[in-house]
Amino acid sequence: MAAESGAQEKAEIEKRTQADEVPVTAVEWLDDAYEKARRIRWYYEETSGIQSYEAKLKWKGQMHSVEFDTSGMIQDIEILVEWEELPENVRKNIAAFIDSAFHKHRIEKIQKQWTGAPSDLEDLIDEEEQEALNTSYEIEFYGKNDIHDELWEGLFDAEGRLLKKRIVKLIPNDNLNF
């Protein structure tokens, strides 16, 4: 593990927007994949200088977040999950990392994340097919060690191995995040 004094930071600004302000290709992709979805909320987001659009909705009882770049190309789909829903080996590997890096910690949010070709991501939603997709887990947690007492975001691969982590700098806004 790299020295934590040089930890990356994530600063995110999120603002509610309307569908007519989002690239048409993003709206069309979402309409195709999430047929008959209601109450879709769109957001403009800037994370550490990178701009994107995000659609948030409830689908089949789960909270979904779908991120698009500024041209409307889908980047990923994230679904809010509980710790107990993760496979046992994934939980074990994530817990081993967090326990070794922080003497105090508390998990705040877990999202299962899929990336892949737009057509494969659409098949995930409308046909529940997971072929040709990359699966990872994005976890927000408070972690305290000898150097830091911060909110962290960790990205873990399909086996629960750490890919990257960064400190989350909260920027006040009026939006409800999930």
C-alpha positions in Angstrom: 0.0 0.0 0.0 1.3 3.4 -0.9 2.1 6.0 1.7 -1.1 7.7 2.8 0.3 11.2 3.1 -0.1 11.5 -0.7 -3.7 10.2 -0.8 -5.8 11.4 -3.7 -8.9 13.6 -3.0 -12.3 13.5 -4.5 -14.3 16.7 -4.5 -17.8 16.5 -6.0 -20.3 19.1 -6.9 -23.8 17.8 -7.9 -26.6 20.0 -9.1 -30.1 18.9 -10.1 -30.9 19.4 -13.8 -33.7 18.6 -16.2 -33.7 15.9 -18.9 -33.8 18.5 -21.7 -30.4 19.8 -20.4 -28.8 16.3 -20.7 -27.3 15.0 -23.9 -30.1 13.3 -26.0 -28.1 10.1 -26.4 -28.0 9.7 -22.6 -31.8 10.2 -22.2 -32.4 7.8 -25.1 -30.1 5.1 -23.7 -31.8 5.4 -20.3 -35.3 5.2 -21.9 -34.3 2.0 -23.8 -32.7 0.3 -20.9 -35.1 1.3 -18.2 -38.4 1.1 -20.1 -41.3 2.6 -18.2 -39.1 3.9 -15.4 -40.7 6.8 -13.5 -39.3 9.5 -11.4 -35.9 9.7 -13.0 -33.9 12.5 -11.4 -31.1 14.0 -13.5 -27.9 15.7 -12.1 -25.0 17.6 -13.5 -21.9 16.5 -11.7 -18.3 17.7 -11.4 -15.9 15.3 -9.7 -12.3 16.4 -9.3 -12.6 18.5 -12.5 -14.4 15.8 -14.6 -17.9 16.7 -15.7 -20.7 14.2 -16.2 -24.5 13.6 -16.0 -26.1 11.2 -13.6 -29.6 9.7 -13.6 -30.9 8.4 -10.3 -34.0 6.2 -10.1 -35.5 3.3 -8.2 -35.7 0.2 -10.4 -37.1 -3.2 -9.2 -36.8 -2.1 -5.6 -33.2 -0.9 -5.8 -31.7 2.5 -6.1 -29.8 2.9 -9.4 -27.3 5.6 -10.4 -26.4 5.8 -14.1 -23.5 8.0 -15.1 -22.9 9.5 -18.6 -20.1 11.6 -19.9 -20.9 15.1 -21.3 -21.4 13.6 -24.8 -24.0 11.2 -23.5 -22.0 8.0 -23.5 -22.7 5.7 -20.6 -19.9 5.4 -18.1 -21.3 3.0 -15.5 -24.3 1.7 -13.6 -24.2 1.6 -9.8 -26.8 -0.1 -7.5 -27.0 0.6 -3.8 -26.4 -2.7 -1.9 -26.0 -3.8 1.7 -22.9 -5.4 3.1 -24.6 -8.7 3.6 -25.5 -8.8 -0.2 -21.8 -9.0 -1.1 -20.3 -12.4 -1.8 -18.5 -13.8 1.3 -15.0 -13.7 -0.3 -15.6 -10.1 -1.4 -16.6 -9.1 2.2 -13.6 -10.9 3.6 -11.1 -9.2 1.2 -12.6 -5.7 1.7 -12.7 -6.1 5.5 -9.1 -7.3 5.5 -8.0 -4.2 3.7 -10.0 -1.8 5.8 -9.0 -3.5 9.1 -5.3 -3.3 8.1 -5.3 0.3 7.0 -7.6 1.9 9.7 -7.9 1.2 13.4 -11.4 2.7 13.5 -13.8 2.6 10.6 -17.5 2.6 9.6 -19.0 1.8 6.2 -21.4 4.5 5.0 -22.5 3.3 1.5 -21.8 0.4 -0.8 -22.6 0.4 -4.5 -22.1 -2.4 -6.9 -20.7 -1.0 -10.1 -20.8 -2.3 -13.7 -18.9 -1.0 -16.6 -18.8 -2.2 -20.2 -20.2 -1.6 -23.7 -23.4 0.4 -23.8 -25.3 -2.6 -25.3 -24.0 -4.9 -22.6 -25.0 -2.5 -19.9 -28.5 -2.2 -21.5 -28.8 -6.0 -21.5 -27.9 -6.0 -17.7 -31.0 -3.8 -17.0 -33.6 -5.1 -19.5 -32.5 -8.8 -19.7 -30.6 -9.2 -16.5 -27.6 -10.5 -18.5 -24.1 -9.9 -17.0 -22.0 -11.1 -19.9 -18.9 -9.0 -20.9 -19.3 -6.6 -17.9 -16.7 -5.5 -15.4 -18.0 -5.7 -11.8 -16.6 -3.6 -9.0 -17.6 -2.2 -5.6 -17.5 1.4 -4.6 -17.5 1.8 -0.9 -17.7 5.1 1.2 -16.4 4.7 4.7 -15.1 6.7 7.6 -11.6 5.6 8.4 -9.2 6.6 11.2 -5.5 5.8 11.4 -2.4 7.5 12.8 -2.4 10.0 9.8 -6.0 10.4 8.7 -9.5 10.7 10.2 -11.5 11.1 7.0 -14.4 10.0 4.8 -12.9 7.7 2.1 -14.0 6.2 -1.1 -12.6 2.8 -2.1 -13.0 1.1 -5.4 -12.6 -2.7 -5.1 -12.6 -5.3 -7.9 -15.0 -8.2 -8.3 -12.9 -10.2 -5.8 -12.8 -7.3 -3.2 -9.2 -6.3 -3.8 -8.5 -2.6 -3.6 -8.1 -0.8 -6.9 -7.9 2.8 -5.6 -8.9 4.9 -2.7 -9.3 8.6 -2.1 -10.4 11.0 0.5 -13.8 12.5 -0.1 -14.1 16.2 0.4 -17.8 17.0 1.0 -19.0 20.2 -0.7 -22.3 21.4 0.8 -25.4 21.2 -1.5 -29.1 20.7 -1.2 -29.3 17.4 -3.0 -30.0 14.0 -1.5 -27.2 11.6 -2.6 -27.4 7.9 -3.1 
